[in-house]
Amino acid sequence: MMKTNIPRCCVSGCFAIAITLFTLQANAVTKRTPNYQREDSLRVVQLLTDARQMPRQTCWPLYFGRQLLGLPYVAHTLEDNPGEQQLIVNLRELDCTTLTENIVALTLCAKAEIYTFAAFLESLETIRYFKNQTFEGYPARLHYFCSWMADNQESGIVEEVSGPNPPFTAVQKLNVNFMTTHPASYAALKDNPSLIPDIRRAEQLLTGQTAPYIPKAQLKNNKLLRETIHDGDIIAIITNISGLDIQHIGLAAWHEDGLHLLNASSIHHKVVEEPMTLQQYLYRHKTMPGIRVLRMN
């Protein structure tokens, strides 16, 4: 049965944020031109206004995720942006990546106690694009989620949870090339083959990296897993599909019967808190051997 109480972060220090590494300003300015509808800005402002009234100990990722339940799932909402990148804001329809990015951006604002749309835009841009690589335009976006993980971990925004062992009993070794071996699947690459070398360079930054993960057999409803994974952690589901790194993303949500996934679901066609446990979910997908875990600082 789903919890109905306000979610709380499970560890002290959950409120510490990498504000020392990048500072949100009430009059923040983005490098990329924001592209949004009035409905999007109003929703962001309302979410942040409501958050202002919440207790400081609120587990912000899960709080914001639950405010977005029911929004339609639509894939590839960022892909119609091949040239000079606009900062797309779309809270009317979400895929698993944009759901996660919007939740992280909202959380950064709430933790910094800066409740403006401008601060949200700066947060979103900060987490969506490479910060220390010389990519321009379309390749500057963190297309692979392992790139997203590494870049935002380097910035101090998130930290990967990689122990203990068990449950982290397996290792993922990356061999990433899906975008450059399937350019026809991406409108920007299909129409602009000149972008492919930079995407390949981004893939090469990942290829060969290793990281521990939790196999789905270890996702049991026990004390060890409850101590390892906290409400609101980002769950990155790894894949055995050739050339890919991460197949799906969502948030950890503990229920009485075990760990569940809050996600933008292509199966349910909307943002849901899955009725089945995460372990049951993974066993229904042969291409999903396990998970990596991220926690916001």
N, C-alpha and C positions, 0 to 999 in steps of 0.2 A: 504493500500500500504506500502511495506517495506521501512523503512528509508534507505537512501543511504549515509547519512553523517556519519562521524566518531563518534561512541558513546562516550558520556561523562558520568562520574559518577555524580550523582545528589546531593551529599552532600559534604560539606567540611569535611575533615578528612578521606575521602575515601582512601587517599594515605598513611595514617598511617598504619603501618604493625607491626605484632608481631615479629619484628626482634630482639627485646630485649629478647625474650623468646627462640628463637633458631636462630643461626647466620649462614647464608649461607657463605660459603667460596669458593673462586675461585678454590681451590684444594680440594673440598669436597670429603669425603670418606663415602661410604654407608656401613652398616653392612651386607647387603645382596648382593650377587653377581648379578650385572646387567645382564639381558638377553634381548638382542635387536638385530635387524638387522641394517646394516649400513644405510639403508634408514630411519630408525627411528631417529638415531642420527643426520643425515643430516637435516631432517625436523625440529627437535628441534632447531638446530643451526640456520637454516634459519629463523624460526619464531622469535627467540630472536634477531637475527641480524636486521630483519625488524623492530622489536619493538623498537630497539635502536634509530631509526629515528623518532619515533612518539612523539607527544607532551606529556609532563608529565601528563597532565590532562586527557589523554585517559582513558576511562573505560575499563581496561584491560580484565576482564572476557568476556565481550561481543565482544571486539576486537578479542581476540584469538578464541572465539567460532565461529565467522564469518570466520576466516581463515581456519577453519576445516570443513566448509560446504561441503557436497558432499561426504565425506569419507564414506565407506561402514559400515553399521551396522552389527556387528557379536556379538552374545551373548557369555558369559562365557569365554572370552579370558584370564582370570586369573585363571581359575579353574584347568588347567592342571599343577598344581604346589603343589602337596599334601604334600611333605616332608619338608626338609629344604628349606625355601622360597627363591626363586630367585626374584629379583626386575624386574618384567616384564615391558618392555617399548614397546608399540605397538601403533604407530600412523598411521598404515595402515588400521586398522579396529577397531571400537569402539562400546562399549555398553554405556548405559546412565551413568553408574558409572565411567567407565574409561574416557569417554569424560569429565566429571566433574573434575575428579582427574587431568587429564592432563592440563585442563584450569587453575585450582587452582595452580598447580606447576609452570606453565609458568607465571602466574600472580605474584607469590611470587618472581620469578627471576626479572621480569620487575620492580616491585616496589622497590626491593633492588638494582636495577641497576647492577646486576651481570648476565652477558649474556652467561654463559658457560654451556655446557652439564653436567658437574660435579655438578654444583649448581642445575640444573634441577633434576638430579637423587636424590640428597639429599632432595630436596623439595618433590618429589614424595614419597620417602620412609617415610618421616616425616608424611605426611598426610594419608598414606595408612594403617599404622600399629598402634596397641595400643602402647602408650608411657608409661603409668603408671600402667600396669597390667602384671602379671607374666604368660603370654601366650607364647608358643614357637611354631615354625613351622606354619602350616596352620591355627590353631586357633588364631594366633597373628594378622592376617589380620582383618580389620574392616569390617566384612561381612555384618552386618546389617547397613543400612545407619544412623539409629538413634545412633548407636555406633560411627559412623564416625562423626556425628554432635556433639555429646557430647565430644569426645576426642579432636577434633580440636577446639572446643569452649574453652575447658579447657586450651589449649595451646595458646589461643589468636589469632588464625589464622582466625577464623570466629566468628560471633556473631549472635545468633538467634534473629530475629525480632518477637516480641510477642505482639505488640500493635500498635495502640489503639483498643479499643472495642467500636463500630465496626471499621474495618471488622473482627477482631479476636473474633468471637462470639461463638465458639465451642471449646471443649477440647478433645484431643486425649488421651486415656488411653492405655498404651502399655501392651499387653499380648503376648510375643514373644516366639515362639517355632517351627517355620516352619522348620528350618534346621534339628533339632533333631527328629521331627516327620515325616520328609520326607527324610531320609538319602540316599535313593536310587536315589534321584534327584541330588545328589552331588557326583561326582566320587571319590573325596577324602574320603568322609565319607563312601561311599559304600565299597571301597577297604580297608579302614583303620578305622574300628569301634572304635579303641582305641582313636580316636580324638573326639568322640562324647561328652564325659564328659566335656571337656574344652569348646566346643561350647555351651553346655548347661549352663555352668557357665557364658559365655558371654551373653546368653539370659536372665539369671536371673538378671544380672546387669541392664537390661533394663525394665524387667517386673515390672509393678506397677507405672512406671513413667508417668507423665501427662504433657501435653503441649498444649497451645492454638493454634488453627489453623483457617484459613479462609475457611468457607464453600463455595462451588462453587456458591451458590446463591448470595454471596457477591462480586464476581469477576466482578464488573461492571466497565464500562469505565467512571469513575467519578474522581473528584478532590481528594477525600479521598483516593482512591486506588492508584492513581498516586503519592500521597505524601507518602504512606505507603510502596509501592514496587518500587524499583529503577531498572533501566537498569542494567543488569549484576548480580542481586541477584540470588542466587541458590534457585530454586523452588523444594521442596520435596513434591511429591504428596502422601498423605497418602492413606491407603487402608482399606477396610473392609474384606479383605481376611483373614480368620482365621490364626493366628500365625505369620502374617507378620506385618511390621511397615510402610514401604514405598514401593510403587509400581513402581514409576518412578521418574526420576530426570532430570532437565534441567535448563536453564537460562531464566530469565525474559528479554523480549524484547518488549518495548512499540512501538506500531504503532498508526496511527491515529484512527483506529477503536477499539483500546483497547490493552489489555495485551496478548502477544503471548509467545510461548515457543520455545526456541532453544534447540534441543535435538537430541540424537542418536535414531532414530525412527525405531522400528521393523515393523511399518506399511509402511513407505516409503523406508525402507531398506538402509537408509543412514542418515547422519547428516543433519538436515533441520531446518529452522525457519518456524514453522508451519503456513500454510496459514490461518487456522481458529484461532479464539481467544482461549485463555486458557479456558475461561468459556465454549465455545462451545465444546472444546476438552473433558473437564471433563464430560459434560452432555452426551457425547457419550460413556462414560465408567461408568457403574453402580457401579463398585468396587472402584471408586475414589471419595470420598465425599468432599475433599478439599485439601488445601495445607498448609505446613509450609514453612517459609522463612528464609534463611541464607544470611548474608552479610559479605564479606571479610573485615577485618579491615585494 
